[in-house]
Amino acid sequence: MTDAPAETVFLGLGSNLGDREANLTNAVELLAKRALLDLVLSPIYETEPVDFEDQPQFLNAVVQGRTTLSPQALLRVTKEIEREVGRTATFRYGPRVIDIDFLFYGGAVLEQELLTVPHPRIAERAFVLIPLTDLSPEWVHPVLGLALKELVERVEGREGVRLWRRVWGNANWSSGGE
């Protein structure tokens, strides 16, 4: 990381193949080593698949941290971590060992070929909004102008998101949503 000022970021994590909880933990450990400071973890939720439903259920969580990496550098690191944890090429919305989604980078709004921030489908995804809201209910979506707690009240599919584990991971990480 650089000497640049640190920016608050939120990353979504998902896994539905192998040891799902271990996959999430491995990804967070690598993020802590390579990209993020002051990690705070949402609870883990077990969720129904979305878009392609004929696959195992997911474990989903959100990690909040601070980074001095640029958005593009952080994206590169997340893709490297996905490969290291065991992600292989598959079809869109298909099963995966690990998926790391770039949700927010401070209040930045970016539309680039490989990176759109905030994530364009946050407001449609209960499996993202519920753990995000656990961490930062007052966080305002920079495009929609609504707090996460308002977005989560409007999202469909909340019934498909069930608490799996409230506190998890390394003792050096904080748990949100307690």
Buried (B, 14 or more C-beta within 10 A) or exposed (E): BEEEEBBBBBBBBBBBBBEBBEBBBBBBBBBBEBBBEEBBBBBBBBBBBBEEEEBEBBBBBBBBBBBBBEBEBBBBBBEEBBEEBBBEEEEEEBBBBBBBBBBBBBBEEEEEEEBEBBBEEBBBBBBBBBBBBBBBBEBBBBEEEBBBBBBBEEBEBEEBBEEBBBEBBEEEBBBBBE
